[in-house]
Amino acid sequence: MSTLEELTDRAAITDVVTGLAHAQDDQDWTALRRLFADEVLLDLSTHHFGRPPATMTAADLTALASTTLDGFDSTHHATSNLELRVSGDEAECRVHVVAYHHVLADPGVVDHCTMRGYWRLGLSRTGGRWLITRWAVQRTCPWEGSPAVYALAAARTS
């Protein structure tokens, strides 16, 4: 692979990672869906949900994301320190993420939480585009605020 091809792949994958953060914060579920292969392995086992890894369709993953995030008044997913390995049409990516979630709550109720950790992504080049095939959310630090805000946000959308 030439240096130009490698740089082009790295830029395209960086755009996918950036798009993942922006689509969630913009609640742009169409844009989010376009980032994923038809089937995705989602791993939230170290997140507070504690779900075991599961393969799901991109449509189901997008529906899960919208159900989870639509009840928040704001979210902010900041990514940095992209570590990337590309091998042909496959790539592995680890990126630092700080994810802030806020919901308006009654006075005295903790109304936010911040998760710090990594996204570990597997990507494949399909039809000339890089698509996410594996998304692991790995929390590496204690919560700031309260993860109970997820329940407050969910109650607003049910």
C-alpha positions in Angstrom: 0.0 0.0 0.0 1.3 3.4 -0.9 1.7 6.2 1.6 -1.0 8.2 -0.1 -3.4 5.2 0.1 -2.6 4.8 3.8 -3.2 8.5 4.5 -6.4 8.4 2.6 -7.6 5.4 4.6 -6.6 7.0 7.9 -8.5 10.2 7.0 -11.6 8.3 6.0 -11.6 6.2 9.2 -11.1 9.4 11.2 -14.2 10.8 9.5 -16.2 7.8 10.6 -15.1 8.2 14.2 -15.9 11.9 14.2 -19.2 11.1 12.5 -20.0 8.6 15.3 -19.6 11.4 17.9 -21.5 14.1 16.0 -24.4 11.9 14.9 -25.1 11.0 18.5 -24.9 14.6 19.8 -27.0 15.9 16.8 -29.4 13.0 17.3 -29.0 12.4 13.5 -30.0 8.8 13.4 -29.9 8.6 9.6 -26.2 9.7 9.7 -25.5 7.3 12.5 -27.0 4.4 10.5 -24.7 5.2 7.5 -21.6 4.6 9.7 -22.3 0.9 10.3 -22.1 -2.3 8.3 -25.4 -4.2 8.1 -24.4 -6.3 11.1 -22.5 -4.9 14.1 -21.1 -6.5 17.2 -22.0 -4.1 20.1 -20.1 -4.6 23.4 -21.4 -2.6 26.4 -20.1 -5.1 28.9 -17.9 -2.6 30.8 -20.4 0.3 30.5 -23.0 0.6 33.2 -25.5 -1.3 31.2 -23.4 -4.4 31.7 -24.9 -6.1 28.6 -22.9 -8.9 27.1 -21.6 -8.4 23.6 -24.3 -9.0 21.0 -24.5 -9.0 17.2 -27.3 -6.9 15.9 -28.4 -5.2 12.7 -27.4 -1.6 12.1 -31.0 -0.6 12.1 -31.5 -2.2 15.6 -28.3 -0.5 16.9 -29.5 2.8 15.6 -32.9 2.3 17.3 -31.1 1.5 20.5 -29.0 4.6 20.3 -32.0 6.8 19.6 -34.0 5.2 22.4 -31.1 5.7 24.8 -30.2 9.3 23.8 -33.5 11.0 22.7 -34.5 11.7 26.3 -31.4 13.7 27.1 -31.4 17.5 26.9 -27.8 17.4 25.7 -24.9 15.1 25.1 -21.4 15.7 24.2 -19.1 13.0 22.9 -15.5 14.2 22.6 -12.9 11.9 21.0 -9.2 12.1 20.9 -5.9 10.2 20.6 -6.9 8.0 17.7 -4.8 4.8 17.5 -5.3 3.1 14.2 -4.1 -0.1 12.5 -5.1 -0.7 8.9 -4.5 -4.1 7.2 -6.0 -4.2 3.7 -9.8 -3.8 3.9 -9.8 -4.2 7.7 -9.0 -1.7 10.5 -8.9 -1.6 14.3 -9.2 1.7 16.1 -9.0 2.7 19.7 -10.0 6.3 20.6 -10.3 8.1 23.9 -13.8 9.2 24.6 -15.4 11.5 27.1 -19.2 11.3 26.9 -21.3 13.9 28.9 -25.0 13.3 29.3 -27.4 15.9 30.8 -31.1 15.8 31.5 -33.1 18.5 33.3 -34.1 17.2 36.7 -35.7 18.4 39.9 -33.5 20.5 42.2 -31.2 18.3 44.3 -31.2 15.5 41.8 -27.9 14.8 40.0 -28.7 15.8 36.4 -25.6 14.6 34.5 -23.1 11.9 34.1 -19.8 11.7 32.4 -18.2 8.5 31.1 -14.5 8.3 30.3 -12.9 5.5 28.5 -12.4 4.2 25.0 -14.3 3.2 21.9 -12.7 0.2 20.3 -13.9 -0.1 16.8 -13.5 -2.7 14.1 -14.0 -1.4 10.6 -14.2 -3.0 7.1 -14.0 -1.4 3.7 -17.2 -2.2 1.9 -18.1 -0.7 -1.5 -15.3 1.8 -1.2 -16.5 3.0 2.3 -15.2 2.3 5.7 -18.0 0.9 8.0 -18.0 0.0 11.6 -18.4 -3.7 12.2 -17.6 -3.8 15.9 -18.2 -1.1 18.6 -17.0 -1.7 22.2 -17.6 1.1 24.7 -15.0 0.5 27.4 -15.4 2.6 30.6 -12.0 3.0 32.3 -12.6 5.6 35.0 -15.2 6.1 37.7 -18.4 7.9 36.7 -18.7 11.6 37.3 -22.2 12.5 38.3 -24.8 9.7 38.2 -25.5 7.0 35.6 -29.1 7.1 37.0 -29.7 10.0 34.5 -30.1 7.3 31.8 -33.3 6.2 33.7 -34.5 9.8 33.9 -33.9 10.3 30.2 -35.6 6.9 29.3 -38.7 7.9 31.4 -39.0 11.0 29.2 -39.3 9.0 26.0 -41.6 6.2 27.2 
